[in-house]
Amino acid sequence: MVVNKKPVVIYTDGACSHNPGPGGWAALLMYQGKEKMVSGYVADTTNNRMELQAAISGLKSLKGSRVVDLWTDSQYVRRGMIEWLPGWAANGWKNAQKKDIKNKDLWVELWTLAQKHQVKWHWVKGHSGDEYNERVDEAARKAIEDHR
């Protein structure tokens, strides 16, 4: 049950230096004129895992059930959540070839978190000048740089 109807806007991004390699993620949460940036680092990962981790961390930062507008420049995350994931969950997290889906651990976590909220999944073209997408991109890259 979603208690608060005013949407929290979340922008997310993941980055990876080499793929696989060191990775960073960031999520910017915005609500009623306030902002909170969260970010993190993983020593050996992939870009897709960082994109998923950014969305997970953004949703984990929320208190209670919320209406959420989540923006990502990752079609992998967006399409996964609105097109592929319901089928994966129904099929025991298997793909069409009956094999475990890639990044199953993160998809399960993201799916579980998303069920607690009313999430609208939006796509924004990366590196296209969107202020908030640029900010999370910079924060994700900085998370990598801070660990070099």
Contacts in CASP RR format, 6 or more apart in sequence:
PFRMAT RR
TARGET T0000
AUTHOR 0000-0000-0000
METHOD contacts of the structure
MODEL  1
MVVNKKPVVIYTDGACSHNPGPGGWAALLMYQGKEKMVSGYVADTTNNRM
ELQAAISGLKSLKGSRVVDLWTDSQYVRRGMIEWLPGWAANGWKNAQKKD
IKNKDLWVELWTLAQKHQVKWHWVKGHSGDEYNERVDEAARKAIEDHR
1 65 0 8 1.000
2 65 0 8 1.000
2 66 0 8 1.000
2 67 0 8 1.000
2 117 0 8 1.000
2 118 0 8 1.000
3 64 0 8 1.000
3 65 0 8 1.000
3 66 0 8 1.000
4 65 0 8 1.000
4 66 0 8 1.000
4 67 0 8 1.000
5 67 0 8 1.000
6 31 0 8 1.000
6 32 0 8 1.000
6 67 0 8 1.000
7 66 0 8 1.000
7 67 0 8 1.000
7 68 0 8 1.000
7 69 0 8 1.000
7 120 0 8 1.000
8 29 0 8 1.000
8 30 0 8 1.000
8 31 0 8 1.000
8 62 0 8 1.000
8 66 0 8 1.000
8 67 0 8 1.000
8 68 0 8 1.000
8 69 0 8 1.000
9 29 0 8 1.000
9 30 0 8 1.000
9 31 0 8 1.000
9 68 0 8 1.000
9 69 0 8 1.000
9 71 0 8 1.000
9 132 0 8 1.000
10 27 0 8 1.000
10 28 0 8 1.000
10 29 0 8 1.000
10 30 0 8 1.000
10 55 0 8 1.000
10 58 0 8 1.000
10 59 0 8 1.000
10 68 0 8 1.000
10 69 0 8 1.000
10 70 0 8 1.000
10 71 0 8 1.000
11 27 0 8 1.000
11 28 0 8 1.000
11 30 0 8 1.000
11 71 0 8 1.000
11 72 0 8 1.000
11 124 0 8 1.000
11 132 0 8 1.000
11 133 0 8 1.000
11 135 0 8 1.000
11 136 0 8 1.000
12 25 0 8 1.000
12 26 0 8 1.000
12 27 0 8 1.000
12 28 0 8 1.000
12 51 0 8 1.000
12 54 0 8 1.000
12 55 0 8 1.000
12 57 0 8 1.000
12 58 0 8 1.000
12 70 0 8 1.000
12 71 0 8 1.000
12 72 0 8 1.000
12 74 0 8 1.000
12 77 0 8 1.000
12 136 0 8 1.000
13 25 0 8 1.000
13 26 0 8 1.000
13 51 0 8 1.000
13 54 0 8 1.000
13 72 0 8 1.000
13 73 0 8 1.000
13 74 0 8 1.000
13 133 0 8 1.000
13 136 0 8 1.000
13 137 0 8 1.000
13 139 0 8 1.000
13 140 0 8 1.000
14 23 0 8 1.000
14 24 0 8 1.000
14 25 0 8 1.000
14 26 0 8 1.000
14 47 0 8 1.000
14 50 0 8 1.000
14 51 0 8 1.000
14 53 0 8 1.000
14 54 0 8 1.000
14 74 0 8 1.000
14 136 0 8 1.000
14 137 0 8 1.000
14 140 0 8 1.000
15 23 0 8 1.000
15 24 0 8 1.000
15 25 0 8 1.000
15 47 0 8 1.000
15 50 0 8 1.000
15 137 0 8 1.000
15 140 0 8 1.000
15 141 0 8 1.000
15 143 0 8 1.000
15 144 0 8 1.000
16 22 0 8 1.000
16 23 0 8 1.000
16 24 0 8 1.000
16 45 0 8 1.000
16 46 0 8 1.000
16 47 0 8 1.000
16 50 0 8 1.000
16 144 0 8 1.000
17 23 0 8 1.000
17 144 0 8 1.000
19 46 0 8 1.000
19 47 0 8 1.000
20 44 0 8 1.000
20 45 0 8 1.000
20 46 0 8 1.000
21 43 0 8 1.000
21 44 0 8 1.000
21 45 0 8 1.000
21 46 0 8 1.000
22 41 0 8 1.000
22 42 0 8 1.000
22 43 0 8 1.000
22 44 0 8 1.000
22 45 0 8 1.000
22 144 0 8 1.000
22 147 0 8 1.000
22 148 0 8 1.000
23 41 0 8 1.000
23 42 0 8 1.000
23 43 0 8 1.000
23 45 0 8 1.000
23 47 0 8 1.000
23 50 0 8 1.000
23 140 0 8 1.000
23 143 0 8 1.000
23 144 0 8 1.000
24 39 0 8 1.000
24 40 0 8 1.000
24 41 0 8 1.000
24 42 0 8 1.000
24 45 0 8 1.000
24 50 0 8 1.000
24 53 0 8 1.000
24 140 0 8 1.000
24 141 0 8 1.000
24 143 0 8 1.000
24 144 0 8 1.000
25 39 0 8 1.000
25 40 0 8 1.000
25 42 0 8 1.000
25 50 0 8 1.000
25 51 0 8 1.000
25 53 0 8 1.000
25 54 0 8 1.000
25 57 0 8 1.000
25 140 0 8 1.000
25 143 0 8 1.000
26 37 0 8 1.000
26 38 0 8 1.000
26 39 0 8 1.000
26 40 0 8 1.000
26 54 0 8 1.000
26 135 0 8 1.000
26 136 0 8 1.000
26 137 0 8 1.000
26 138 0 8 1.000
26 139 0 8 1.000
26 140 0 8 1.000
26 143 0 8 1.000
27 37 0 8 1.000
27 38 0 8 1.000
27 39 0 8 1.000
27 54 0 8 1.000
27 55 0 8 1.000
27 57 0 8 1.000
27 58 0 8 1.000
27 61 0 8 1.000
27 136 0 8 1.000
28 35 0 8 1.000
28 36 0 8 1.000
28 37 0 8 1.000
28 132 0 8 1.000
28 135 0 8 1.000
28 136 0 8 1.000
28 139 0 8 1.000
29 35 0 8 1.000
29 36 0 8 1.000
29 37 0 8 1.000
29 38 0 8 1.000
29 58 0 8 1.000
29 61 0 8 1.000
29 62 0 8 1.000
30 132 0 8 1.000
36 61 0 8 1.000
37 135 0 8 1.000
37 136 0 8 1.000
37 139 0 8 1.000
38 57 0 8 1.000
38 58 0 8 1.000
38 61 0 8 1.000
39 139 0 8 1.000
39 140 0 8 1.000
39 142 0 8 1.000
39 143 0 8 1.000
40 53 0 8 1.000
40 57 0 8 1.000
40 143 0 8 1.000
41 143 0 8 1.000
41 144 0 8 1.000
41 146 0 8 1.000
41 147 0 8 1.000
42 49 0 8 1.000
42 50 0 8 1.000
42 53 0 8 1.000
43 147 0 8 1.000
48 74 0 8 1.000
48 76 0 8 1.000
48 102 0 8 1.000
48 103 0 8 1.000
49 103 0 8 1.000
49 106 0 8 1.000
50 140 0 8 1.000
51 72 0 8 1.000
51 74 0 8 1.000
51 76 0 8 1.000
51 77 0 8 1.000
52 77 0 8 1.000
52 103 0 8 1.000
52 106 0 8 1.000
52 107 0 8 1.000
52 110 0 8 1.000
53 106 0 8 1.000
54 72 0 8 1.000
54 136 0 8 1.000
54 140 0 8 1.000
55 70 0 8 1.000
55 72 0 8 1.000
55 77 0 8 1.000
55 110 0 8 1.000
56 106 0 8 1.000
56 109 0 8 1.000
56 110 0 8 1.000
56 113 0 8 1.000
58 70 0 8 1.000
59 68 0 8 1.000
59 70 0 8 1.000
59 110 0 8 1.000
59 113 0 8 1.000
59 114 0 8 1.000
59 116 0 8 1.000
59 117 0 8 1.000
59 119 0 8 1.000
60 113 0 8 1.000
62 68 0 8 1.000
62 117 0 8 1.000
64 116 0 8 1.000
65 116 0 8 1.000
65 117 0 8 1.000
65 118 0 8 1.000
66 117 0 8 1.000
66 118 0 8 1.000
67 117 0 8 1.000
67 118 0 8 1.000
68 117 0 8 1.000
68 118 0 8 1.000
68 119 0 8 1.000
68 120 0 8 1.000
69 120 0 8 1.000
69 122 0 8 1.000
70 119 0 8 1.000
70 120 0 8 1.000
70 121 0 8 1.000
70 122 0 8 1.000
71 122 0 8 1.000
71 123 0 8 1.000
71 124 0 8 1.000
71 132 0 8 1.000
71 133 0 8 1.000
72 78 0 8 1.000
72 121 0 8 1.000
72 122 0 8 1.000
72 123 0 8 1.000
72 124 0 8 1.000
73 123 0 8 1.000
73 124 0 8 1.000
73 125 0 8 1.000
73 126 0 8 1.000
73 127 0 8 1.000
73 133 0 8 1.000
73 137 0 8 1.000
74 123 0 8 1.000
75 123 0 8 1.000
77 110 0 8 1.000
77 121 0 8 1.000
78 121 0 8 1.000
78 122 0 8 1.000
78 123 0 8 1.000
80 107 0 8 1.000
81 110 0 8 1.000
81 111 0 8 1.000
81 114 0 8 1.000
81 119 0 8 1.000
81 121 0 8 1.000
82 121 0 8 1.000
85 107 0 8 1.000
85 111 0 8 1.000
88 94 0 8 1.000
88 95 0 8 1.000
88 101 0 8 1.000
88 107 0 8 1.000
89 111 0 8 1.000
93 100 0 8 1.000
93 101 0 8 1.000
93 104 0 8 1.000
93 107 0 8 1.000
93 108 0 8 1.000
94 100 0 8 1.000
94 101 0 8 1.000
95 101 0 8 1.000
101 107 0 8 1.000
124 130 0 8 1.000
124 132 0 8 1.000
124 133 0 8 1.000
126 133 0 8 1.000
126 137 0 8 1.000
127 133 0 8 1.000
127 134 0 8 1.000
127 137 0 8 1.000
END
